[in-house]
Amino acid sequence: MGKVNRLKLAVLLSGSGSNLQAIIDACTAADYPAEIVLVFSNQPDAKGLDRARAAGIEAKSLGHKGYPGGREAYDHAVSELIAQSGADLVVLAGYLRLVSESFAKRWEGRLINIHPSLLPSFKGLHAHEQTIAAGVKYSGCSVHFVVPEMDAGPIIAQAVVPVLADDDAASLGQRILRQEHRIYPQVIRAIAEDRVVVGDDGRVTVHDSHSPDFAHINPVLARG
């Protein structure tokens, strides 16, 4: 049996890297069709970098504060690091920076993000606080393609959790994070297997999934 070609991932993060860990764990399976070739952080002391190094993955950082030339120049430098890694897909996993329009356009269709709300509701920072303040009864997380407009790209998959009467941002956030860890590796698998299609209307279809519960997080399925 020949070697399976795996989708090469560059994972960008700013913090502890719990979603990174979920992806690392998924990549250890023999049949998982992706591998991480680079972990990058804008925070040199991000613990996610330690997770990457412990797993034998190349980890790089570049501080953004005071970077010469501003955001465009910084994003160009990051983009070049990604290109040099040979990555096919850029995965934002708690990367707490808005990417520039040029960055989003360079990686268009190859750049995904996970956001802790049911988009298009509660975009941007402090999504959990926004959710609780609005009094909604359900929240969750969304995996979407990244476009220049913040949190506005085509939605690939979502997972739903209840908002409980005694929730605060921390308790709701933990409940949502468990779902993030579940669906992000599933979405990456679907992309690697060429089962994710964006229609002319901007809606995403995910074709037959190996995961029996994928229909519950994206009911727009096309059967083979």
C-alpha positions as protocol buffer text, in pm:
chain_id: "A"
residue {
  index: 1
  type: MET
  ca { x: 0 y: 0 z: 0 }
}
residue {
  index: 2
  type: GLY
  ca { x: 140 y: 340 z: -98 }
}
residue {
  index: 3
  type: LYS
  ca { x: 192 y: 627 z: 139 }
}
residue {
  index: 4
  type: VAL
  ca { x: -121 y: 834 z: 197 }
}
residue {
  index: 5
  type: ASN
  ca { x: -83 y: 1197 z: 92 }
}
residue {
  index: 6
  type: ARG
  ca { x: -175 y: 1416 z: 386 }
}
residue {
  index: 7
  type: LEU
  ca { x: -299 y: 1773 z: 381 }
}
residue {
  index: 8
  type: LYS
  ca { x: -29 y: 1994 z: 533 }
}
residue {
  index: 9
  type: LEU
  ca { x: -151 y: 2231 z: 804 }
}
residue {
  index: 10
  type: ALA
  ca { x: -12 y: 2554 z: 944 }
}
residue {
  index: 11
  type: VAL
  ca { x: -180 y: 2628 z: 1278 }
}
residue {
  index: 12
  type: LEU
  ca { x: -179 y: 2987 z: 1407 }
}
residue {
  index: 13
  type: LEU
  ca { x: -247 y: 3060 z: 1773 }
}
residue {
  index: 14
  type: SER
  ca { x: -193 y: 3315 z: 2046 }
}
residue {
  index: 15
  type: GLY
  ca { x: -251 y: 3123 z: 2369 }
}
residue {
  index: 16
  type: SER
  ca { x: -259 y: 2782 z: 2532 }
}
residue {
  index: 17
  type: GLY
  ca { x: -336 y: 2585 z: 2218 }
}
residue {
  index: 18
  type: SER
  ca { x: -610 y: 2351 z: 2337 }
}
residue {
  index: 19
  type: ASN
  ca { x: -759 y: 2334 z: 1987 }
}
residue {
  index: 20
  type: LEU
  ca { x: -409 y: 2269 z: 1856 }
}
residue {
  index: 21
  type: GLN
  ca { x: -386 y: 1975 z: 2094 }
}
residue {
  index: 22
  type: ALA
  ca { x: -714 y: 1834 z: 1964 }
}
residue {
  index: 23
  type: ILE
  ca { x: -575 y: 1853 z: 1611 }
}
residue {
  index: 24
  type: ILE
  ca { x: -242 y: 1700 z: 1716 }
}
residue {
  index: 25
  type: ASP
  ca { x: -431 y: 1412 z: 1879 }
}
residue {
  index: 26
  type: ALA
  ca { x: -640 y: 1359 z: 1565 }
}
residue {
  index: 27
  type: CYS
  ca { x: -329 y: 1355 z: 1349 }
}
residue {
  index: 28
  type: THR
  ca { x: -189 y: 1059 z: 1542 }
}
residue {
  index: 29
  type: ALA
  ca { x: -453 y: 831 z: 1389 }
}
residue {
  index: 30
  type: ALA
  ca { x: -314 y: 630 z: 1097 }
}
residue {
  index: 31
  type: ASP
  ca { x: -615 y: 711 z: 877 }
}
residue {
  index: 32
  type: TYR
  ca { x: -623 y: 1084 z: 949 }
}
residue {
  index: 33
  type: PRO
  ca { x: -556 y: 1265 z: 620 }
}
residue {
  index: 34
  type: ALA
  ca { x: -371 y: 1569 z: 754 }
}
residue {
  index: 35
  type: GLU
  ca { x: -50 y: 1660 z: 934 }
}
residue {
  index: 36
  type: ILE
  ca { x: 75 y: 1976 z: 1101 }
}
residue {
  index: 37
  type: VAL
  ca { x: 391 y: 2118 z: 943 }
}
residue {
  index: 38
  type: LEU
  ca { x: 403 y: 2450 z: 1130 }
}
residue {
  index: 39
  type: VAL
  ca { x: 268 y: 2606 z: 1447 }
}
residue {
  index: 40
  type: PHE
  ca { x: 303 y: 2983 z: 1459 }
}
residue {
  index: 41
  type: SER
  ca { x: 224 y: 3236 z: 1731 }
}
residue {
  index: 42
  type: ASN
  ca { x: 230 y: 3614 z: 1752 }
}
residue {
  index: 43
  type: GLN
  ca { x: 308 y: 3564 z: 2121 }
}
residue {
  index: 44
  type: PRO
  ca { x: 659 y: 3422 z: 2177 }
}
residue {
  index: 45
  type: ASP
  ca { x: 559 y: 3285 z: 2520 }
}
residue {
  index: 46
  type: ALA
  ca { x: 238 y: 3115 z: 2402 }
}
residue {
  index: 47
  type: LYS
  ca { x: 200 y: 2775 z: 2563 }
}
residue {
  index: 48
  type: GLY
  ca { x: 71 y: 2637 z: 2235 }
}
residue {
  index: 49
  type: LEU
  ca { x: 428 y: 2659 z: 2104 }
}
residue {
  index: 50
  type: ASP
  ca { x: 537 y: 2423 z: 2384 }
}
residue {
  index: 51
  type: ARG
  ca { x: 262 y: 2179 z: 2283 }
}
residue {
  index: 52
  type: ALA
  ca { x: 393 y: 2183 z: 1928 }
}
residue {
  index: 53
  type: ARG
  ca { x: 755 y: 2128 z: 2028 }
}
residue {
  index: 54
  type: ALA
  ca { x: 656 y: 1843 z: 2260 }
}
residue {
  index: 55
  type: ALA
  ca { x: 491 y: 1676 z: 1960 }
}
residue {
  index: 56
  type: GLY
  ca { x: 797 y: 1729 z: 1741 }
}
residue {
  index: 57
  type: ILE
  ca { x: 630 y: 1995 z: 1526 }
}
residue {
  index: 58
  type: GLU
  ca { x: 813 y: 2301 z: 1398 }
}
residue {
  index: 59
  type: ALA
  ca { x: 713 y: 2600 z: 1610 }
}
residue {
  index: 60
  type: LYS
  ca { x: 788 y: 2963 z: 1526 }
}
residue {
  index: 61
  type: SER
  ca { x: 689 y: 3298 z: 1670 }
}
residue {
  index: 62
  type: LEU
  ca { x: 711 y: 3660 z: 1569 }
}
residue {
  index: 63
  type: GLY
  ca { x: 605 y: 3940 z: 1800 }
}
residue {
  index: 64
  type: HIS
  ca { x: 361 y: 4181 z: 1638 }
}
residue {
  index: 65
  type: LYS
  ca { x: 400 y: 4477 z: 1872 }
}
residue {
  index: 66
  type: GLY
  ca { x: 599 y: 4754 z: 1710 }
}
residue {
  index: 67
  type: TYR
  ca { x: 667 y: 4548 z: 1400 }
}
residue {
  index: 68
  type: PRO
  ca { x: 825 y: 4771 z: 1131 }
}
residue {
  index: 69
  type: GLY
  ca { x: 575 y: 4856 z: 860 }
}
residue {
  index: 70
  type: GLY
  ca { x: 265 y: 4778 z: 1064 }
}
residue {
  index: 71
  type: ARG
  ca { x: 3 y: 4511 z: 1016 }
}
residue {
  index: 72
  type: GLU
  ca { x: 42 y: 4462 z: 641 }
}
residue {
  index: 73
  type: ALA
  ca { x: 417 y: 4408 z: 671 }
}
residue {
  index: 74
  type: TYR
  ca { x: 371 y: 4177 z: 968 }
}
residue {
  index: 75
  type: ASP
  ca { x: 110 y: 3965 z: 792 }
}
residue {
  index: 76
  type: HIS
  ca { x: 331 y: 3945 z: 485 }
}
residue {
  index: 77
  type: ALA
  ca { x: 614 y: 3808 z: 700 }
}
residue {
  index: 78
  type: VAL
  ca { x: 380 y: 3553 z: 860 }
}
residue {
  index: 79
  type: SER
  ca { x: 245 y: 3457 z: 519 }
}
residue {
  index: 80
  type: GLU
  ca { x: 596 y: 3393 z: 393 }
}
residue {
  index: 81
  type: LEU
  ca { x: 668 y: 3162 z: 689 }
}
residue {
  index: 82
  type: ILE
  ca { x: 354 y: 2968 z: 608 }
}
residue {
  index: 83
  type: ALA
  ca { x: 446 y: 2943 z: 241 }
}
residue {
  index: 84
  type: GLN
  ca { x: 796 y: 2822 z: 329 }
}
residue {
  index: 85
  type: SER
  ca { x: 645 y: 2545 z: 544 }
}
residue {
  index: 86
  type: GLY
  ca { x: 461 y: 2403 z: 243 }
}
residue {
  index: 87
  type: ALA
  ca { x: 124 y: 2425 z: 417 }
}
residue {
  index: 88
  type: ASP
  ca { x: -189 y: 2361 z: 212 }
}
residue {
  index: 89
  type: LEU
  ca { x: -437 y: 2489 z: 474 }
}
residue {
  index: 90
  type: VAL
  ca { x: -400 y: 2764 z: 734 }
}
residue {
  index: 91
  type: VAL
  ca { x: -588 y: 2689 z: 1056 }
}
residue {
  index: 92
  type: LEU
  ca { x: -659 y: 2975 z: 1298 }
}
residue {
  index: 93
  type: ALA
  ca { x: -691 y: 2821 z: 1645 }
}
residue {
  index: 94
  type: GLY
  ca { x: -722 y: 3100 z: 1897 }
}
residue {
  index: 95
  type: TYR
  ca { x: -518 y: 3344 z: 1690 }
}
residue {
  index: 96
  type: LEU
  ca { x: -614 y: 3670 z: 1854 }
}
residue {
  index: 97
  type: ARG
  ca { x: -532 y: 3902 z: 1567 }
}
residue {
  index: 98
  type: LEU
  ca { x: -743 y: 4023 z: 1280 }
}
residue {
  index: 99
  type: VAL
  ca { x: -564 y: 3921 z: 963 }
}
residue {
  index: 100
  type: SER
  ca { x: -518 y: 4185 z: 694 }
}
residue {
  index: 101
  type: GLU
  ca { x: -716 y: 4188 z: 372 }
}
residue {
  index: 102
  type: SER
  ca { x: -407 y: 4091 z: 175 }
}
residue {
  index: 103
  type: PHE
  ca { x: -345 y: 3790 z: 402 }
}
residue {
  index: 104
  type: ALA
  ca { x: -707 y: 3674 z: 372 }
}
residue {
  index: 105
  type: LYS
  ca { x: -697 y: 3709 z: -7 }
}
residue {
  index: 106
  type: ARG
  ca { x: -363 y: 3530 z: -43 }
}
residue {
  index: 107
  type: TRP
  ca { x: -498 y: 3225 z: 142 }
}
residue {
  index: 108
  type: GLU
  ca { x: -857 y: 3251 z: 20 }
}
residue {
  index: 109
  type: GLY
  ca { x: -1025 y: 2911 z: 28 }
}
residue {
  index: 110
  type: ARG
  ca { x: -731 y: 2772 z: 227 }
}
residue {
  index: 111
  type: LEU
  ca { x: -784 y: 2965 z: 553 }
}
residue {
  index: 112
  type: ILE
  ca { x: -1028 y: 2857 z: 826 }
}
residue {
  index: 113
  type: ASN
  ca { x: -1117 y: 2979 z: 1173 }
}
residue {
  index: 114
  type: ILE
  ca { x: -1320 y: 2858 z: 1469 }
}
residue {
  index: 115
  type: HIS
  ca { x: -1532 y: 3113 z: 1655 }
}
residue {
  index: 116
  type: PRO
  ca { x: -1711 y: 3057 z: 1991 }
}
residue {
  index: 117
  type: SER
  ca { x: -2063 y: 3153 z: 1884 }
}
residue {
  index: 118
  type: LEU
  ca { x: -2326 y: 3051 z: 1635 }
}
residue {
  index: 119
  type: LEU
  ca { x: -2233 y: 3289 z: 1357 }
}
residue {
  index: 120
  type: PRO
  ca { x: -2346 y: 3528 z: 1226 }
}
residue {
  index: 121
  type: SER
  ca { x: -2446 y: 3617 z: 1584 }
}
residue {
  index: 122
  type: PHE
  ca { x: -2193 y: 3759 z: 1832 }
}
residue {
  index: 123
  type: LYS
  ca { x: -1892 y: 3827 z: 1614 }
}
residue {
  index: 124
  type: GLY
  ca { x: -1561 y: 3952 z: 1742 }
}
residue {
  index: 125
  type: LEU
  ca { x: -1425 y: 3954 z: 2094 }
}
residue {
  index: 126
  type: HIS
  ca { x: -1611 y: 3861 z: 2414 }
}
residue {
  index: 127
  type: ALA
  ca { x: -1857 y: 3634 z: 2235 }
}
residue {
  index: 128
  type: HIS
  ca { x: -1956 y: 3456 z: 2557 }
}
residue {
  index: 129
  type: GLU
  ca { x: -2033 y: 3782 z: 2735 }
}
residue {
  index: 130
  type: GLN
  ca { x: -2232 y: 3900 z: 2433 }
}
residue {
  index: 131
  type: THR
  ca { x: -2427 y: 3573 z: 2433 }
}
residue {
  index: 132
  type: ILE
  ca { x: -2520 y: 3590 z: 2801 }
}
residue {
  index: 133
  type: ALA
  ca { x: -2611 y: 3958 z: 2782 }
}
residue {
  index: 134
  type: ALA
  ca { x: -2846 y: 3890 z: 2491 }
}
residue {
  index: 135
  type: GLY
  ca { x: -3033 y: 3625 z: 2687 }
}
residue {
  index: 136
  type: VAL
  ca { x: -3026 y: 3365 z: 2410 }
}
residue {
  index: 137
  type: LYS
  ca { x: -3092 y: 3004 z: 2510 }
}
residue {
  index: 138
  type: TYR
  ca { x: -2843 y: 2834 z: 2279 }
}
residue {
  index: 139
  type: SER
  ca { x: -2488 y: 2907 z: 2175 }
}
residue {
  index: 140
  type: GLY
  ca { x: -2204 y: 2705 z: 2029 }
}
residue {
  index: 141
  type: CYS
  ca { x: -1914 y: 2734 z: 1789 }
}
residue {
  index: 142
  type: SER
  ca { x: -1870 y: 2782 z: 1416 }
}
residue {
  index: 143
  type: VAL
  ca { x: -1595 y: 2677 z: 1178 }
}
residue {
  index: 144
  type: HIS
  ca { x: -1582 y: 2904 z: 874 }
}
residue {
  index: 145
  type: PHE
  ca { x: -1365 y: 3009 z: 585 }
}
residue {
  index: 146
  type: VAL
  ca { x: -1193 y: 3341 z: 651 }
}
residue {
  index: 147
  type: VAL
  ca { x: -1265 y: 3644 z: 435 }
}
residue {
  index: 148
  type: PRO
  ca { x: -1148 y: 4004 z: 481 }
}
residue {
  index: 149
  type: GLU
  ca { x: -1463 y: 4092 z: 678 }
}
residue {
  index: 150
  type: MET
  ca { x: -1440 y: 3972 z: 1039 }
}
residue {
  index: 151
  type: ASP
  ca { x: -1619 y: 3643 z: 1116 }
}
residue {
  index: 152
  type: ALA
  ca { x: -1817 y: 3666 z: 794 }
}
residue {
  index: 153
  type: GLY
  ca { x: -1689 y: 3384 z: 571 }
}
residue {
  index: 154
  type: PRO
  ca { x: -1887 y: 3077 z: 458 }
}
residue {
  index: 155
  type: ILE
  ca { x: -1983 y: 2858 z: 754 }
}
residue {
  index: 156
  type: ILE
  ca { x: -1862 y: 2499 z: 725 }
}
residue {
  index: 157
  type: ALA
  ca { x: -1993 y: 2348 z: 1048 }
}
residue {
  index: 158
  type: GLN
  ca { x: -2147 y: 2441 z: 1382 }
}
residue {
  index: 159
  type: ALA
  ca { x: -2203 y: 2272 z: 1715 }
}
residue {
  index: 160
  type: VAL
  ca { x: -2478 y: 2381 z: 1955 }
}
residue {
  index: 161
  type: VAL
  ca { x: -2478 y: 2392 z: 2336 }
}
residue {
  index: 162
  type: PRO
  ca { x: -2744 y: 2518 z: 2578 }
}
residue {
  index: 163
  type: VAL
  ca { x: -2695 y: 2842 z: 2768 }
}
residue {
  index: 164
  type: LEU
  ca { x: -2783 y: 2761 z: 3128 }
}
residue {
  index: 165
  type: ALA
  ca { x: -2952 y: 3000 z: 3370 }
}
residue {
  index: 166
  type: ASP
  ca { x: -2648 y: 3013 z: 3600 }
}
residue {
  index: 167
  type: ASP
  ca { x: -2385 y: 3036 z: 3327 }
}
residue {
  index: 168
  type: ASP
  ca { x: -2114 y: 3295 z: 3330 }
}
residue {
  index: 169
  type: ALA
  ca { x: -1866 y: 3351 z: 3049 }
}
residue {
  index: 170
  type: ALA
  ca { x: -1622 y: 3096 z: 3192 }
}
residue {
  index: 171
  type: SER
  ca { x: -1870 y: 2809 z: 3234 }
}
residue {
  index: 172
  type: LEU
  ca { x: -2030 y: 2869 z: 2895 }
}
residue {
  index: 173
  type: GLY
  ca { x: -1688 y: 2898 z: 2737 }
}
residue {
  index: 174
  type: GLN
  ca { x: -1577 y: 2561 z: 2872 }
}
residue {
  index: 175
  type: ARG
  ca { x: -1890 y: 2390 z: 2742 }
}
residue {
  index: 176
  type: ILE
  ca { x: -1835 y: 2541 z: 2398 }
}
residue {
  index: 177
  type: LEU
  ca { x: -1463 y: 2461 z: 2399 }
}
residue {
  index: 178
  type: ARG
  ca { x: -1536 y: 2090 z: 2435 }
}
residue {
  index: 179
  type: GLN
  ca { x: -1736 y: 2111 z: 2112 }
}
residue {
  index: 180
  type: GLU
  ca { x: -1460 y: 2308 z: 1940 }
}
residue {
  index: 181
  type: HIS
  ca { x: -1221 y: 2022 z: 2016 }
}
residue {
  index: 182
  type: ARG
  ca { x: -1470 y: 1781 z: 1860 }
}
residue {
  index: 183
  type: ILE
  ca { x: -1562 y: 1956 z: 1538 }
}
residue {
  index: 184
  type: TYR
  ca { x: -1239 y: 2127 z: 1429 }
}
residue {
  index: 185
  type: PRO
  ca { x: -1057 y: 1799 z: 1353 }
}
residue {
  index: 186
  type: GLN
  ca { x: -1371 y: 1673 z: 1176 }
}
residue {
  index: 187
  type: VAL
  ca { x: -1381 y: 1977 z: 949 }
}
residue {
  index: 188
  type: ILE
  ca { x: -1010 y: 1946 z: 869 }
}
residue {
  index: 189
  type: ARG
  ca { x: -1067 y: 1581 z: 774 }
}
residue {
  index: 190
  type: ALA
  ca { x: -1355 y: 1678 z: 546 }
}
residue {
  index: 191
  type: ILE
  ca { x: -1143 y: 1945 z: 374 }
}
residue {
  index: 192
  type: ALA
  ca { x: -852 y: 1703 z: 334 }
}
residue {
  index: 193
  type: GLU
  ca { x: -1084 y: 1451 z: 170 }
}
residue {
  index: 194
  type: ASP
  ca { x: -1222 y: 1713 z: -73 }
}
residue {
  index: 195
  type: ARG
  ca { x: -1570 y: 1685 z: 74 }
}
residue {
  index: 196
  type: VAL
  ca { x: -1621 y: 2056 z: 147 }
}
residue {
  index: 197
  type: VAL
  ca { x: -1773 y: 2257 z: -137 }
}
residue {
  index: 198
  type: VAL
  ca { x: -1868 y: 2626 z: -137 }
}
residue {
  index: 199
  type: GLY
  ca { x: -2157 y: 2696 z: -372 }
}
residue {
  index: 200
  type: ASP
  ca { x: -2211 y: 3002 z: -585 }
}
residue {
  index: 201
  type: ASP
  ca { x: -2452 y: 3125 z: -315 }
}
residue {
  index: 202
  type: GLY
  ca { x: -2178 y: 3109 z: -50 }
}
residue {
  index: 203
  type: ARG
  ca { x: -2334 y: 2815 z: 130 }
}
residue {
  index: 204
  type: VAL
  ca { x: -2114 y: 2518 z: 220 }
}
residue {
  index: 205
  type: THR
  ca { x: -2201 y: 2158 z: 149 }
}
residue {
  index: 206
  type: VAL
  ca { x: -2011 y: 1879 z: 323 }
}
residue {
  index: 207
  type: HIS
  ca { x: -2035 y: 1554 z: 131 }
}
residue {
  index: 208
  type: ASP
  ca { x: -2055 y: 1211 z: 295 }
}
residue {
  index: 209
  type: SER
  ca { x: -1883 y: 1214 z: 631 }
}
residue {
  index: 210
  type: HIS
  ca { x: -1707 y: 928 z: 806 }
}
residue {
  index: 211
  type: SER
  ca { x: -1827 y: 1076 z: 1135 }
}
residue {
  index: 212
  type: PRO
  ca { x: -2181 y: 959 z: 1220 }
}
residue {
  index: 213
  type: ASP
  ca { x: -2263 y: 1279 z: 1408 }
}
residue {
  index: 214
  type: PHE
  ca { x: -2141 y: 1522 z: 1142 }
}
residue {
  index: 215
  type: ALA
  ca { x: -2498 y: 1567 z: 1019 }
}
residue {
  index: 216
  type: HIS
  ca { x: -2584 y: 1714 z: 1357 }
}
residue {
  index: 217
  type: ILE
  ca { x: -2333 y: 1994 z: 1313 }
}
residue {
  index: 218
  type: ASN
  ca { x: -2394 y: 2058 z: 944 }
}
residue {
  index: 219
  type: PRO
  ca { x: -2726 y: 1925 z: 816 }
}
residue {
  index: 220
  type: VAL
  ca { x: -2655 y: 2036 z: 457 }
}
residue {
  index: 221
  type: LEU
  ca { x: -2522 y: 1701 z: 338 }
}
residue {
  index: 222
  type: ALA
  ca { x: -2496 y: 1563 z: -12 }
}
residue {
  index: 223
  type: ARG
  ca { x: -2518 y: 1185 z: -22 }
}
residue {
  index: 224
  type: GLY
  ca { x: -2274 y: 1014 z: -263 }
}
